[in-house]
Amino acid sequence: VKEQEKAARKLYAIDVGLANAIGFRFSSNLGRIAENLVAIELRREERLGNIEIYYWQDVQKREVDFIVKKEQKIKQLIQVCWNIDEYKTKEREVKALLKASKELKCKNLLVITEDNEGEEKVNNKNIKYLPLWKWLLQSRQARVC
């Protein structure tokens, strides 16, 4: 509890369009916008009382964007990465997922992307890749198995 209290909080805008209109930025950050959209949708689910959402970060500052908890069990780890095509980006996102998976004992690993879809096995763990639009269109039940 003490660690949670002093940990930095991640903030998301409830209105992405307004945040983009008044926010200060040098270029569009589609990855950040995508992460914000996922946060909004997960937050809706959380308000219905179906899940709790958190994020994970280790001492090396690797992080997983969303930890989805249902009742007392962690059900899914979600990374949001708009463009996973660059090797270093993919490596960073996957390493964090694998580390969190081991620490939190969760095998349901998802990377939400712009347009990549499929699955791959890394270190005996299956990682699913899904485009944001497809994830948003899934029923709420199908999202968090």
N, C-alpha and C positions, 0 to 999 in steps of 0.2 A: 504494500500500500504506500509506503514512504517513497519507494522508487517511482511509482506511478504519479504521485503528487508532484515530484520535482522534475519529472521528464517533460521535455518540450511537447507541446500540443501541435497537431497538424490542423490547419484551418482551411476550410473550403467555403467558397462563395455559394450561396443558395441560388443566385442568378448569374450564370456564366457570362451572359451577354452584357449585363451591367458591369461586372467586374472587368471585362475586356474594354468596355467603353471608357471607364474612368481610371483603370489601372495604369501604372507606369511600367512600360516594357520597351525593349529595343526591337524585339521581333516576336512573331507569334510563337507560342509554345503549345503546340497541339498535344504533346504528352501531358502537360499540366492540365489542360482543358479536359482531356479524356479522363484523367484521374479524378478530377472534380465531378464529372458526370457520373462516374462509378460511385463516388462517395455520396452523391445526392440520392441515387437509387438505393444503395445499401442503407442509407439513413431512413428512407421511407419504410423499408422493411423493418428496421430497428424500432421505429415508432409504433409499428403494428404489434410489437412485442415478440416477433418471431426469432430475432437474432440479436446479438450484441456485436459491435464492430470495434476493432482496435488496430493498432499498427505495431510492428515489431522492429526493434533496432538492437544490434549487438555493439560491443565495445569498439569494434573497428568501423562503426557508423554504417554498416550494411543494413539495409532496411527492406522490409516487406510492407507494401502499401496498406494491405487490409488483412486482418485476421478475423475470420467469421466464426463466432462462437454461438452454439445453439445449446441451450440448457447448460450443462457443465462440460460440454465437449467442444473442442476446436474442430470445426467441420471443414474449413477451407482456408487456404492461403492464396491471396490474389496479388499479383504484380500487374501494374498498368504501365505499358511501354509502347508508345505509339509506333516507333520504328525499331524493330528488333533485328534488322538486317545487318547492322554493323557488329562485327565480332566482339569488340570490347563491351559494347552496350549489352549484348545478349549474355556474355559471360558474367557481367556484373549482376544482372537481374537474376540469372539462374543460380549463381553462387549464393545470393541472399536467400532465395527460395529454399535451396537445399539445406542451408545452415538452419534456417527457421524450422524447416520440416523435421530435422533431426532433434532440435531442441524442444519443439512443441509436440512432437510425435503425431504429425498430421501428414497423410499421404495424398490428400486431395489438393493438387498444385495447379494453379491456373495463371496464365499470362494473357492479359487482354491487350490486343494490338490494334493497329489500323486495319490490316487486311490478312494477316497470317492466320492460318487455321491448320490444325493437325495435332499430332502428339509425338513426343520423343521420349526415349528412356535415357536418363542420365543418372549414373551411380545407383542403378537398380530402382530408380523412382520415375514414375510417369509424370511428365509435365504436359498439360494440355494448353494449346494456343487457340485463342478464339478472337475473331474481330469484335470490336466494341458494338457495332450495330447488331450483330447476331446475339451477343450476350444480353443487350437491352431488350431484344424481342423475345427472349426465352421467358417462359412462365417463371414466376417466383419460386415455385416448387422445384423446377428443374435446375435453377441456379445453384442452390445450396442443397446438395444431396446428403 
